[in-house]
Amino acid sequence: MVLRQHNPRALQVATGLALLFTFVGLIAIGFAKELTVQELKDRVAGASGGERSALCIEIAERELEAAHRLYAADDVDKAQASLVDVAAFSEQARDYAIQSHKREKQSEIAIRKMTRKLENLKHSVAREDQKTIQETIDHLQRVRDDLLTAMFPNGVKK
């Protein structure tokens, strides 16, 4: 009976390749499962309060990214329609977060970040397009204020 000796280096390479293929497969699955904005919108109705808030924030963030791209492509009408969705879904996120008492802080932080991105966007578009962006900024600021009031109903302690 002849015993074959295993090459430890070959075993390491084979194990490494197996791990690499597993990792690449998991990444591919993750990219394949990214939902469209419409699929996210469809999921909102069936989700729980905290999850609804998170879905609405994700929709608002994606619509903001779309508005950025559309302004860059000089498609102002579609960009402004995306800004309407940013405001509407930020409002819904606020409402769901306050009703469920979940994700209030995360929603406030996300809306603050979107406000900053809108400020940057405002300075990169034509003057006549800045009004709509400023209106969206003002709207998001009111949404943030509502979240802060819900989180700190007695105000700031002195």
trRosetta pair geometry for C-beta under 8 A, 3 or more apart (Angstrom, degrees):
i j d omega theta_ij theta_ji phi_ij phi_ji
6 10 7.4 -130 178 63 75 110
6 11 6.0 44 160 -47 118 125
7 10 3.9 63 86 9 113 113
7 11 6.7 173 89 -13 60 83
8 11 5.5 -55 -149 36 36 114
8 12 6.4 38 153 -21 67 104
9 12 5.7 -53 -151 34 33 113
9 13 6.5 32 152 -18 65 104
10 13 5.7 -52 -148 36 33 111
10 14 6.3 32 154 -18 66 107
11 14 5.8 -54 -145 38 30 110
11 15 6.3 30 155 -18 64 108
12 15 5.8 -56 -146 38 29 110
12 16 6.2 31 155 -20 64 109
13 16 5.7 -56 -147 38 29 113
13 17 6.3 29 155 -18 64 106
14 17 5.8 -53 -147 36 30 110
14 18 6.4 32 153 -21 63 105
15 18 5.7 -53 -149 34 31 113
15 19 6.5 30 153 -16 64 105
16 19 5.8 -56 -149 38 31 110
16 20 6.2 34 152 -22 65 107
17 20 5.4 -52 -145 35 33 115
17 21 6.3 31 158 -16 66 104
18 21 6.0 -55 -148 38 29 107
18 22 6.4 30 152 -19 63 108
19 22 5.6 -55 -148 37 32 113
19 23 6.2 33 155 -20 66 107
20 23 5.7 -56 -148 36 29 111
20 24 6.3 26 155 -16 65 107
21 24 5.7 -51 -141 39 32 110
21 25 6.2 37 155 -22 63 107
22 25 5.7 -57 -151 35 28 114
22 26 6.5 27 153 -18 64 105
23 26 5.9 -55 -150 34 30 109
23 27 6.5 30 152 -17 64 105
24 27 5.7 -54 -150 36 33 112
24 28 6.4 35 152 -21 65 105
25 28 5.6 -54 -148 35 32 112
25 29 6.5 32 153 -20 65 103
26 29 5.6 -51 -148 34 34 112
26 30 6.5 38 151 -22 64 104
27 30 5.6 -54 -152 34 33 115
27 31 6.6 27 154 -13 66 104
28 31 6.0 -56 -149 39 32 106
28 32 6.1 32 154 -21 66 110
29 32 5.6 -57 -145 37 31 113
29 33 6.3 22 159 -17 65 112
30 33 6.2 -65 -148 37 26 105
30 34 7.5 46 152 -45 59 87
31 34 6.1 -29 -161 -9 40 112
35 39 4.0 -125 -172 91 104 127
35 40 5.3 130 113 -54 125 80
35 43 7.4 -2 177 -14 166 138
36 39 4.6 98 52 6 76 102
36 40 7.1 -137 97 -4 42 86
37 40 5.6 -54 -151 36 34 114
37 41 6.4 38 150 -21 66 103
37 59 5.9 102 -151 -135 87 81
37 62 5.3 -164 -89 108 107 141
37 63 6.9 102 -135 -64 144 80
37 66 7.8 -25 -49 -36 154 143
38 41 5.5 -49 -148 34 35 114
38 42 6.4 37 151 -20 64 103
39 42 5.6 -51 -149 35 33 114
39 43 6.5 35 151 -22 63 106
40 43 5.7 -56 -150 33 33 112
40 44 7.1 52 150 -42 62 91
40 55 5.5 176 -175 -167 92 96
40 58 6.0 -127 -152 98 148 115
40 59 5.1 -179 115 -76 131 96
40 62 7.6 130 29 22 157 148
41 44 5.9 -34 -160 0 36 117
41 59 6.2 93 -71 -113 76 142
42 45 7.2 -52 -177 21 39 103
43 46 6.1 -76 -161 50 48 99
43 47 5.8 53 150 -41 82 112
43 55 5.8 -146 95 -133 107 150
44 47 5.9 -62 -148 21 29 116
44 52 5.5 78 -160 -139 75 84
44 55 5.0 -168 -92 106 78 138
44 56 6.4 75 -120 -64 126 82
44 59 7.7 -28 -62 -25 127 144
44 92 7.4 10 -166 149 143 144
47 51 4.0 -128 180 104 116 112
47 52 4.6 161 90 -67 113 69
47 55 5.8 152 9 -8 166 141
48 51 4.8 77 54 21 76 109
48 52 6.7 -133 94 -16 31 91
48 100 7.2 105 149 -120 84 146
49 52 5.6 -54 -146 28 24 113
49 53 6.7 23 157 -18 60 102
49 96 5.2 177 -162 -175 67 85
49 97 7.7 143 161 -88 93 24
49 99 5.7 -133 -138 93 127 98
49 100 2.6 154 129 -69 140 136
49 102 6.0 115 106 39 102 116
50 53 5.7 -50 -155 31 34 113
50 54 6.7 31 150 -15 65 104
50 96 7.4 172 -81 145 18 103
50 97 7.3 67 -117 -111 56 61
50 100 5.1 -141 -49 123 68 148
50 102 3.2 -48 -90 110 112 139
50 103 4.9 134 -151 -11 81 113
51 54 5.6 -53 -150 37 37 111
51 55 6.3 38 152 -20 68 104
52 55 5.7 -55 -147 37 31 110
52 56 6.2 30 155 -18 66 107
52 92 7.4 -100 155 152 102 101
52 93 7.8 -172 126 -111 72 52
52 96 4.1 -136 96 -145 113 156
52 100 7.7 142 42 -19 106 143
53 56 5.8 -56 -148 37 29 110
53 57 6.4 30 154 -19 64 105
53 92 8.0 -168 -110 125 52 70
53 93 4.7 89 -155 -156 68 69
53 94 7.9 122 -131 -38 102 13
53 96 4.1 -160 -64 94 81 113
53 97 4.2 95 -121 -62 149 82
53 100 7.0 -130 -21 40 124 129
53 102 6.8 178 25 95 140 83
53 103 4.3 163 95 85 139 138
53 106 7.9 111 126 80 119 106
53 107 5.5 -70 175 -72 117 128
54 57 5.7 -53 -149 35 32 112
54 58 6.4 32 153 -19 64 105
54 93 7.8 114 -46 -133 15 105
54 103 5.9 -121 -55 -125 82 159
54 106 7.4 -1 -95 110 85 138
55 58 5.7 -55 -150 36 32 111
55 59 6.4 34 152 -20 66 104
56 59 5.6 -51 -147 35 33 112
56 60 6.3 34 154 -19 65 105
56 89 4.5 -173 -168 -176 82 86
56 90 7.3 163 146 -81 105 20
56 92 4.4 -150 -130 94 148 104
56 93 3.7 -163 95 -66 121 84
56 96 6.5 147 5 21 139 135
57 60 5.7 -55 -148 37 32 111
57 61 6.3 31 154 -19 66 106
57 89 7.5 -180 -71 141 20 103
57 90 7.5 66 -106 -108 60 60
57 93 4.7 94 -56 -120 76 151
57 103 7.9 -133 -16 164 138 130
57 106 7.4 -85 -40 129 173 95
57 107 5.8 -137 -74 -118 128 73
57 110 4.7 41 -160 111 127 162
57 111 7.6 -97 -123 -53 99 76
58 61 5.8 -53 -146 37 31 110
58 62 6.3 28 156 -16 65 106
59 62 5.9 -59 -149 39 29 108
59 63 6.2 28 154 -19 66 108
59 85 7.0 -102 148 163 101 110
59 89 4.5 -126 91 -152 113 161
60 63 5.7 -56 -145 38 30 110
60 64 6.4 35 153 -22 64 104
60 85 7.1 -169 -109 132 57 77
60 86 4.9 90 -157 -142 83 56
60 89 4.1 -161 -62 90 90 113
60 90 4.8 95 -118 -58 157 77
60 93 6.7 -75 -8 -16 136 136
60 110 7.7 108 77 139 122 117
60 111 7.8 -6 117 -98 154 75
60 114 6.4 -30 137 -98 112 161
61 64 5.6 -52 -151 33 32 114
61 65 6.7 34 150 -18 64 101
61 110 6.7 -76 -63 -174 116 113
61 114 6.5 -122 -97 -85 69 113
62 65 5.5 -49 -151 35 37 113
62 66 6.4 39 149 -20 65 103
63 66 5.4 -50 -148 36 36 115
63 67 6.4 42 150 -23 65 101
63 82 4.6 178 -177 -170 85 84
63 83 7.5 170 143 -72 108 22
63 85 4.2 -140 -136 96 160 118
63 86 4.8 -155 98 -64 118 74
63 89 6.8 134 11 25 140 136
64 67 5.5 -48 -147 32 33 113
64 68 6.6 40 150 -22 62 101
64 82 7.2 161 -79 148 23 110
64 83 7.9 68 -103 -101 62 60
64 86 5.1 85 -67 -106 83 128
64 114 5.5 -138 -74 -142 162 102
64 117 6.0 75 164 101 134 139
64 118 7.2 -88 -141 -66 116 87
65 68 5.6 -50 -153 31 33 116
65 69 6.6 30 152 -14 65 104
66 69 5.8 -56 -151 39 34 109
66 70 6.0 30 153 -19 68 110
66 78 8.0 -92 152 144 105 100
66 79 7.8 -172 125 -117 73 58
66 82 4.6 -155 94 -127 107 147
67 70 5.6 -57 -141 40 30 110
67 71 6.2 31 159 -19 66 104
67 79 4.6 93 -150 -159 69 76
67 80 7.8 98 -131 -61 107 20
67 82 3.9 -163 -67 95 87 128
67 83 5.3 88 -112 -57 148 77
67 86 6.7 -40 -18 -34 144 132
67 121 7.2 35 117 -159 107 161
68 71 6.1 -55 -149 35 25 107
68 72 6.5 24 152 -17 60 109
68 117 7.5 -63 -70 166 127 113
68 121 5.9 -111 -103 -104 82 124
69 72 5.6 -59 -151 38 32 113
69 73 6.2 20 154 -10 67 110
70 73 5.6 -58 -143 45 33 105
70 75 4.4 -83 -166 73 86 102
70 76 7.5 150 140 -85 99 18
70 78 4.8 -133 -148 95 144 100
70 79 3.6 -173 100 -73 117 85
70 82 6.2 153 19 3 144 140
71 74 7.4 33 -177 -80 34 29
71 75 7.6 -97 -68 55 23 61
71 76 6.9 56 -111 -101 65 61
71 79 4.6 96 -57 -127 74 158
71 121 6.6 108 45 -168 162 108
71 124 7.4 101 128 100 132 101
71 125 5.3 -68 -168 -93 130 118
71 129 7.0 138 -131 155 110 152
75 78 4.6 -6 139 37 112 114
75 79 6.0 135 94 -26 71 93
76 79 5.4 -59 -144 38 32 115
76 80 6.2 30 159 -20 68 105
76 129 5.8 -118 -133 -106 120 124
77 80 6.0 -55 -149 35 28 108
77 81 6.6 30 150 -19 62 104
78 81 5.4 -50 -150 34 37 115
78 82 6.6 41 150 -21 65 101
79 82 5.6 -52 -155 33 34 113
79 83 6.7 36 147 -21 64 102
79 129 7.8 18 92 -161 136 129
80 83 5.4 -47 -150 32 39 115
80 84 6.8 48 148 -24 63 95
80 129 7.9 -128 -68 -148 104 91
80 132 5.1 -46 -122 174 105 161
81 84 5.6 -44 -156 25 37 116
81 85 7.0 36 147 -14 62 101
82 85 5.6 -53 -157 37 39 112
82 86 6.5 48 144 -27 67 99
83 86 5.2 -41 -147 27 40 118
83 87 6.6 37 155 -15 66 100
83 132 6.1 112 81 150 160 106
83 133 6.8 -113 -119 -98 150 56
83 136 4.7 -92 -176 -76 111 149
84 87 6.0 -56 -155 38 31 107
84 88 6.2 26 151 -16 66 112
85 88 5.6 -56 -137 42 33 110
85 89 5.8 19 169 -8 70 111
86 89 6.7 -64 -141 44 19 98
86 90 6.2 21 158 -20 59 113
86 114 6.7 176 -169 179 116 137
86 118 7.9 143 143 -78 157 125
86 136 6.0 42 84 -163 123 129
86 140 7.5 -36 139 -70 103 119
87 90 5.8 -59 -147 36 26 112
87 91 6.5 29 154 -21 62 106
87 136 5.4 -122 -60 -134 110 81
87 139 4.6 5 -133 116 118 149
87 140 6.7 -111 -109 -58 72 77
87 143 7.9 -176 -154 -34 65 137
88 91 5.7 -56 -156 33 30 113
88 92 6.6 27 150 -16 65 105
89 92 5.3 -45 -143 37 41 114
89 93 6.3 49 153 -24 66 100
90 93 5.6 -49 -148 33 32 114
90 94 6.5 37 150 -21 62 103
90 111 5.4 103 -151 -112 117 110
90 114 7.0 -138 -91 71 132 157
90 139 7.6 118 73 124 133 99
90 140 5.6 -32 142 -113 167 84
90 143 5.0 70 137 142 108 175
91 94 5.6 -54 -153 33 31 114
91 95 6.4 30 152 -18 66 106
91 139 7.9 -54 -57 166 105 107
91 143 5.8 -116 -87 -104 57 123
92 95 5.6 -53 -147 37 34 112
92 96 6.2 28 158 -14 68 107
93 96 6.1 -57 -144 41 28 106
93 97 6.0 27 157 -20 64 112
93 103 7.8 -90 -175 121 91 122
93 107 4.9 174 147 -137 111 121
93 110 7.7 -75 151 78 159 131
93 111 7.5 179 86 -60 134 112
93 143 8.0 59 67 177 94 132
94 97 5.9 -61 -146 38 25 110
94 98 6.2 19 160 -15 65 110
94 107 6.3 162 -86 150 52 141
94 111 7.7 31 -66 -57 100 153
94 143 4.8 -137 -50 -165 147 95
94 146 5.6 58 -177 89 137 124
94 147 5.5 -110 -130 -62 95 98
95 98 6.1 -60 -145 39 25 106
95 99 6.1 22 159 -17 64 111
96 99 5.8 -56 -141 39 29 110
96 100 6.0 5 167 1 66 115
96 103 7.8 1 109 66 95 122
97 100 6.5 -69 -140 50 22 94
97 101 7.8 70 166 -102 54 9
97 102 6.4 -118 -140 80 61 50
97 103 4.8 -106 -116 86 102 84
97 104 4.6 140 159 -85 116 58
97 106 8.0 -158 -119 60 134 82
97 107 4.5 -98 -56 -3 161 153
97 147 6.6 11 93 -120 137 106
97 150 7.8 128 111 94 94 153
98 101 7.4 19 -170 -73 28 49
98 104 6.6 83 -79 -101 54 108
98 146 7.2 -60 -61 145 144 101
98 147 7.0 -130 -64 -109 100 62
98 150 4.6 -104 -119 -125 103 162
100 103 7.5 25 81 28 120 93
101 104 7.0 -32 -154 -29 41 120
103 106 4.7 -58 -156 51 74 114
103 107 5.3 81 139 -30 88 99
104 107 5.9 -59 -148 36 25 110
104 108 6.4 25 155 -19 63 107
104 147 5.6 165 -168 -163 85 96
104 150 6.0 -133 -139 99 137 118
104 151 5.2 165 135 -75 136 103
105 108 5.8 -55 -148 35 30 111
105 109 6.4 28 155 -18 65 106
105 151 6.7 98 -72 -111 74 145
106 109 5.8 -54 -147 37 31 111
106 110 6.3 30 155 -18 65 108
107 110 5.8 -56 -146 38 30 110
107 111 6.2 26 157 -17 66 108
107 147 5.9 -153 96 -120 108 148
108 111 5.9 -58 -146 39 28 108
108 112 6.3 32 153 -22 63 106
108 144 5.7 97 -144 -141 79 78
108 147 4.3 -170 -80 117 100 142
108 148 6.3 107 -128 -61 140 74
108 151 7.1 -49 -34 -19 150 144
109 112 5.7 -53 -150 33 30 114
109 113 6.6 30 152 -18 64 104
110 113 5.7 -54 -151 35 33 111
110 114 6.5 33 151 -18 65 104
111 114 5.5 -50 -146 36 36 113
111 115 6.4 44 150 -25 64 101
111 140 5.4 -175 -176 -171 99 100
111 143 5.7 -129 -157 101 154 116
111 144 5.1 -168 106 -75 128 93
111 147 7.2 146 32 6 144 150
112 115 5.6 -51 -152 30 32 116
112 116 6.8 33 150 -18 63 101
112 144 6.1 93 -69 -116 77 140
113 116 5.7 -51 -153 33 35 111
113 117 6.5 35 150 -18 66 104
114 117 5.5 -53 -149 37 36 113
114 118 6.3 38 151 -21 67 104
114 140 6.1 -135 95 -145 110 154
115 118 5.7 -54 -150 36 31 112
115 119 6.6 37 149 -24 64 101
115 137 5.7 95 -147 -142 82 79
115 140 4.9 -169 -81 108 95 134
115 141 6.4 93 -120 -67 141 75
115 144 7.1 -35 -36 -33 143 142
116 119 5.5 -48 -151 29 35 114
116 120 6.7 33 151 -15 65 102
117 120 5.7 -53 -153 37 35 111
117 121 6.2 37 148 -21 66 106
118 121 5.3 -51 -143 38 35 114
118 122 6.2 47 153 -31 66 100
118 133 5.7 175 -175 -174 95 95
118 136 5.9 -139 -145 99 149 111
118 137 4.9 -173 111 -79 134 92
118 140 7.1 147 13 19 152 149
119 122 5.7 -47 -150 24 29 117
119 123 7.2 21 155 -13 59 103
119 137 6.5 89 -68 -114 72 138
120 123 6.2 -63 -160 35 33 106
120 124 6.8 18 150 -12 65 114
121 124 5.8 -73 -154 40 36 107
121 125 6.5 23 159 -20 73 111
121 133 6.0 -152 101 -140 105 142
122 125 6.6 -66 -147 31 28 103
122 130 5.2 77 -163 -139 88 88
122 133 4.3 -179 -93 114 89 140
122 134 6.3 83 -125 -61 139 74
122 137 7.1 -25 -50 -37 140 138
125 129 4.2 -85 146 86 127 127
125 130 6.1 169 80 -68 103 69
125 133 6.7 141 38 -23 141 145
126 129 4.9 83 62 10 81 106
126 130 7.5 -130 98 -26 43 85
127 130 5.7 -42 -155 5 37 120
128 131 7.2 -35 -176 5 40 107
129 132 6.3 -49 -171 33 57 108
129 133 6.7 51 140 -14 76 109
130 133 5.5 -62 -152 43 42 112
130 134 5.9 42 153 -23 75 106
131 134 5.8 -56 -147 37 29 110
131 135 6.4 32 153 -21 64 104
132 135 5.7 -51 -149 33 32 113
132 136 6.6 32 151 -18 63 103
133 136 5.7 -54 -153 35 34 112
133 137 6.4 39 148 -22 66 103
134 137 5.3 -48 -147 34 36 116
134 138 6.3 38 153 -19 66 103
135 138 5.7 -51 -148 36 31 112
135 139 6.3 35 151 -21 63 106
136 139 5.5 -52 -147 35 33 115
136 140 6.3 32 154 -17 66 105
137 140 5.9 -57 -148 38 29 108
137 141 6.4 33 152 -23 63 105
138 141 5.6 -52 -150 32 31 115
138 142 6.8 32 152 -18 63 101
139 142 5.9 -54 -156 33 33 110
139 143 6.6 33 147 -18 65 105
140 143 5.3 -50 -149 35 38 116
140 144 6.4 42 151 -20 67 102
141 144 5.6 -50 -149 35 33 113
141 145 6.4 38 150 -22 64 103
142 145 5.5 -49 -147 33 34 115
142 146 6.6 38 151 -21 63 101
143 146 5.7 -52 -154 32 32 113
143 147 6.7 31 149 -16 63 104
144 147 5.6 -56 -151 37 35 111
144 148 6.2 33 153 -18 68 106
145 148 5.7 -55 -146 38 32 111
145 149 6.2 34 154 -20 65 106
146 149 5.7 -54 -147 36 30 112
146 150 6.4 30 153 -18 63 106
147 150 5.7 -55 -149 37 32 111
147 151 6.3 26 154 -15 66 108
148 151 5.7 -56 -143 40 32 108
148 152 6.0 -22 171 31 69 105
149 152 6.9 -78 -130 65 21 69
149 153 6.6 58 169 -103 63 53
150 153 7.0 6 -144 -68 23 86
152 155 6.3 76 140 -115 105 8
152 156 6.7 26 162 -69 147 54
154 157 7.6 31 108 -67 111 79
